[in-house]
Amino acid sequence: MVPRTKEELRKLVSETTIEMYEEMTPQLIKLIDETKHDDSLTEAQKQDEISLHLMGYTKACTNEIIIEVLAQILNLE
């Protein structure tokens, strides 16, 4: 779908955002679970690691959203 209005673009971005976050959430949950059960880390280190996982997840999702939306607009495979 090539959006013709801001509203169509907004809809495309919103739909892609939901899709990407849902697709990538299982990976985040796995990383957080592994970190929580890592006995070599202190509680503070675990929280730091989880924060890094969350930042990386957000960045990865954002990148994928941008790529997917641009690919659709530019009709790229």
N, C-alpha and C positions, 0 to 999 in steps of 0.2 A: 504494500500500500504506500503510495506516495502522497503525503499529506498536502493539501492545498490551502489549508487555513491553520492558524495557530491552534484552534480547538482540535483539529485532526492530529496535529503534531503532538499536542498535549496528551491526547488519547493513546497515540502510538507509544509515546515515552512511558506513560503510566502502565499500559499493558505489558510492555517489555520489562519494566522495572519489577512488576509483580512476578513475572515469569522467571527472571534471572535470580531474584532473591529466593524464590521457592526452589529453584534448581540447585542453587549453591548452598542452601541451608544445611543439608545433611553433612557436608564436608566440615562446616563450622562446628556443628554439634559433636562430630567425631573428634576434632581437635580439642575442643573444650573438655570433653569427657576424658581424653587421654591425659590432658594437663592436670585435671582434678585428681586423677589416680596416680600421678607421678610422685612416688614417695621420696625422690631425690630433691624435690623442690620444697621450699618453705611456703607457708600460706601466702606471704607477700609476693614471692616469686611466681606462684601460681596465678595470683591476681594480675601481676604484670604481664605474664604470658597470655592470659585470657584477653587482656586489653589489646595486646598486639594482634591476636587472632581476629578480634572484632574490627580493628582498623584495617587489617589486610583484607578481610571479608568485604568490608564496605568499599575499599578501593577496587578490588577485583570485580565486584558487582557493577560498580560505576563504569569501569572500563568496558565490560561486556555489554552494558546497556548502550553506551555510546557507539560501540562497534556494530551492534545489531541494528540500531535505529539508522545509522548512516548506511549500512549495507542495504537495508530495505529501501531507503530513499534513493540511493544510487543504483539500485537493482544489481547488487553484487552477489555472487554466490559464495 
